[in-house]
Amino acid sequence: MSFQTKKESVGRPKGGGIYGTSTKPVRVPEHLIQDVKDYSLNNGFKIPYLNIYSKSGQCYLTEKKSTQKININNYLIKNLETTFCFKVPASMSNNVIQQGDILLADYSTELAKGKLLIVEIDGILTIRKINYINNELYLVSLNQDNDIIRFSEQFFKKKLTIIILGVVTSIIRSL
């Protein structure tokens, strides 16, 4: 009886493929194949992070070539299951948010004064800022064309349907 052993010379040499390292076969759902390819070709979507320090009002690089990398998703998204994003249309733009900005919002983030909300009011999507005046809650429009909503007895008599979709956590803007 003879046993065969693995031939060392069979296959591609370790680290010789497009990834420059050894690889393993993995089963991936077909609808995710392109996402996995993109992820692996982009080093896990990590980008170089430049270390900067400030001295006497001047900024300096701590090193010319950064070895540190960050995954921008980890930086922007606190809770993946409750975060969503959308592109701002012209009708929602104002002095803070511009047409084409991508807003990241999280519906698990706690409401607080000064936070921006994505709100649906009677079926119309809008962005409002939370404000409290004399312990009353206000949803202030960033666009001068819309009314300020004051949560009072009069408000509840109007029977508006208001759905808070999420709190804006980040604004992504191309320059």
Phi and psi in degrees as a GROMACS rama.xvg file:
@    title "Ramachandran Plot"
@    xaxis  label "Phi"
@    yaxis  label "Psi"
@TYPE xy
-121.186  146.223  SER-2
-110.753  137.345  PHE-3
-96.1101  140.827  GLN-4
-107.62  161.064  THR-5
-66.1205  133.441  LYS-6
-81.0279  128.285  LYS-7
-71.483  -25.129  GLU-8
-88.8567  0.631923  SER-9
-84.1386  139.593  VAL-10
88.1917  -176.827  GLY-11
-77.1306  143.281  ARG-12
-64.3656  146.401  PRO-13
-57.6275  131.869  LYS-14
79.5403  7.09221  GLY-15
-93.3952  -4.01453  GLY-16
-85.6864  -168.759  GLY-17
-67.6608  -18.5195  ILE-18
-90.2485  -13.9097  TYR-19
70.0446  20.2845  GLY-20
-153.726  170.262  THR-21
-69.3221  152.623  SER-22
-127.278  166.962  THR-23
-134.528  142.777  LYS-24
-71.6753  139.515  PRO-25
-138.881  141.287  VAL-26
-87.6267  126.277  ARG-27
-127.341  135.452  VAL-28
-57.0723  139.816  PRO-29
-55.6351  -38.1381  GLU-30
-70.3955  -11.2213  HIS-31
-105.146  -0.0773401  LEU-32
-57.1188  -48.8643  ILE-33
-64.3919  -37.9059  GLN-34
-62.7275  -42.4113  ASP-35
-66.1146  -41.1507  VAL-36
-61.2814  -47.8289  LYS-37
-59.0072  -43.5798  ASP-38
-60.8112  -46.8607  TYR-39
-71.1897  -36.1535  SER-40
-71.9475  -21.6992  LEU-41
-102.609  23.128  ASN-42
52.1508  43.2706  ASN-43
72.446  26.541  GLY-44
60.2735  27.0363  PHE-45
-88.4816  138.694  LYS-46
-121.539  152.635  ILE-47
-59.9346  140.065  PRO-48
-114.759  114.889  TYR-49
-84.8891  128.416  LEU-50
-85.3858  123.431  ASN-51
-124.984  139.997  ILE-52
-127.902  157.485  TYR-53
-117.695  136.092  SER-54
-140.419  122.588  LYS-55
53.8431  40.0192  SER-56
80.718  -0.71316  GLY-57
-107.519  143.351  GLN-58
-104.482  141.075  CYS-59
-136.073  147.897  TYR-60
-79.6312  137.819  LEU-61
-79.0224  -23.4726  THR-62
-153.096  149.563  GLU-63
-73.9495  -38.3895  LYS-64
-119.343  118.739  LYS-65
-80.4031  134.922  SER-66
-98.4458  -16.0021  THR-67
-82.351  139.384  GLN-68
-131.711  150.314  LYS-69
-126.446  151.398  ILE-70
-93.7083  112.833  ASN-71
-60.6688  -29.0938  ILE-72
-62.6058  -41.5803  ASN-73
-65.1642  -30.6276  ASN-74
-75.2823  -39.366  TYR-75
-90.9179  -28.4918  LEU-76
-110.339  116.594  ILE-77
-86.4166  -38.4605  LYS-78
-136.022  101.706  ASN-79
-59.658  -37.5513  LEU-80
-69.9545  -23.7788  GLU-81
-114.71  7.54719  THR-82
-100.539  140.736  THR-83
-141.771  168.189  PHE-84
-141.827  160.438  CYS-85
-157.634  158.818  PHE-86
-90.2559  133.239  LYS-87
-77.0289  122.895  VAL-88
-80.0578  168.571  PRO-89
-57.637  -37.2731  ALA-90
-66.7847  -17.4992  SER-91
-101.94  -3.1505  MET-92
-75.3223  154.703  SER-93
-158.265  -158.772  ASN-94
-75.5395  -13.7419  ASN-95
-102.621  -44.6423  VAL-96
-112.53  130.889  ILE-97
-108.113  156.118  GLN-98
-57.0156  133.49  GLN-99
94.2815  -14.2744  GLY-100
-61.5781  149.651  ASP-101
-107.642  121.138  ILE-102
-96.7759  131.772  LEU-103
-100.922  131.9  LEU-104
-135.039  153.005  ALA-105
-131.68  125.081  ASP-106
-85.9418  0.730643  TYR-107
-100.557  -4.02904  SER-108
-73.9302  137.562  THR-109
-69.3675  140.361  GLU-110
-73.1738  137.963  LEU-111
-152.413  156.208  ALA-112
-55.8155  134.389  LYS-113
90.4008  -13.6778  GLY-114
-74.2449  149.053  LYS-115
-92.7344  138.283  LEU-116
-117.91  147.608  LEU-117
-99.7554  118.026  ILE-118
-128.717  142.156  VAL-119
-106.824  117.904  GLU-120
-115.485  113.184  ILE-121
49.1442  43.4785  ASP-122
86.1758  -3.77346  GLY-123
-105.834  126.663  ILE-124
-79.4812  134.874  LEU-125
-150.01  165.984  THR-126
-113.818  127.997  ILE-127
-129.759  154.088  ARG-128
-106.666  136.42  LYS-129
-80.6705  133.931  ILE-130
-142.563  148.057  ASN-131
-120.949  128.338  TYR-132
-131.157  122.172  ILE-133
51.4758  45.9611  ASN-134
62.596  17.71  ASN-135
-107.842  140.162  GLU-136
-85.8001  133.486  LEU-137
-126.161  142.559  TYR-138
-109.677  106.576  LEU-139
-94.6976  129.678  VAL-140
-75.0486  139.759  SER-141
-83.1386  -13.4403  LEU-142
-104.223  126.016  ASN-143
-62.4125  -16.0364  GLN-144
-75.6819  -15.5975  ASP-145
-106.65  153.737  ASN-146
-76.2619  157.957  ASP-147
-84.0636  133.81  ILE-148
-99.3636  121.211  ILE-149
-109.144  123.518  ARG-150
-82.7012  96.3566  PHE-151
-139.357  -175.788  SER-152
-60.5913  -38.6494  GLU-153
-61.6632  -37.9653  GLN-154
-60.7063  -47.4827  PHE-155
-68.7145  -22.0647  PHE-156
-73.9844  -26.4796  LYS-157
-70.978  -22.2936  LYS-158
58.3378  45.2906  LYS-159
-74.7252  145.611  LEU-160
-95.9647  115.651  THR-161
-121.044  124.949  ILE-162
-121.756  120.038  ILE-163
-86.5628  113.857  ILE-164
-82.9983  -32.3225  LEU-165
172.785  167.343  GLY-166
-97.3264  130.171  VAL-167
-67.2583  125.038  VAL-168
-106.585  -26.1531  THR-169
-154.341  152.754  SER-170
-121.841  124.286  ILE-171
-105.55  124.754  ILE-172
-132.08  128.539  ARG-173
-84.7071  138.798  SER-174
